[in-house]
């Protein structure tokens, strides 16, 4: 058996790795200490995840800006 041929066949079968950020749209956001504390307090008061608040703010902004979604 040809080792290179086996390696080539195995490479064809490898699933393409997709980063979590590319797959789910994950990104880091640097809010700063004060803004993070305010968001965290608001999220706790409203019993909402901080990520949902940020996502909603972005969706509303883009909808109003471009009349899409």
N, C-alpha and C positions, 0 to 999 in steps of 0.2 A: 504494500500500500504506500502511496505517496503521501507523506506527512503534510506537504503544502496543500494538496488537494483536500485532505480531511479538514485542515484549518479553514480553507476557503468555504467548504460546505457548512462548517459550524458558524462561521461569520455571517453567512446568509440567514441563518436561523435565529441569530441573536435579536431580541427585540430592541428597537431603538429606544434608548432611555430619554425620557422627557422630564425636564426638571419640574418640581412641584410648582414653582412660580409660573412656568409656561403652561402647565396643565390646568391650574386652578386660578390663575391671575393673582397670585400672592405677591405682595410687595411690602417692603418696610417703609414706615413713615416716621420721620423724626419730628415730633411735635414740640419738643422742649419740655422742661420740667413743669412749668406753670400750666401750659395748655394741656399736657397729659394729665395732670392732677385734676384739672377742671372737667375734662372729658370723662375721666374715671369716676369722679363724684357724680356727674350727671347720669352716666350709665348705671351706676349703682342705684341712684334714686328712681330711675325709670325702669329698672330691672331689665335692661337691654345690654347685649354685648356691644363693646366699643366698636367692633368691626362692622356691625349692622348700622350703627349711627353714621360712621364714615362712608359706608357704601351708599346709604340713602342720600347723604349730602352730595356725593358725586353724581348720583343718578339724577337728582332734582336739578343740580347745576347744569348738567349736560342737556337735559330735557328743555330747560328754559333757554339755554344758550342757543341750541340748534333745533328746537322743536322736533326732537326725535324720541324714539323708544315707544 
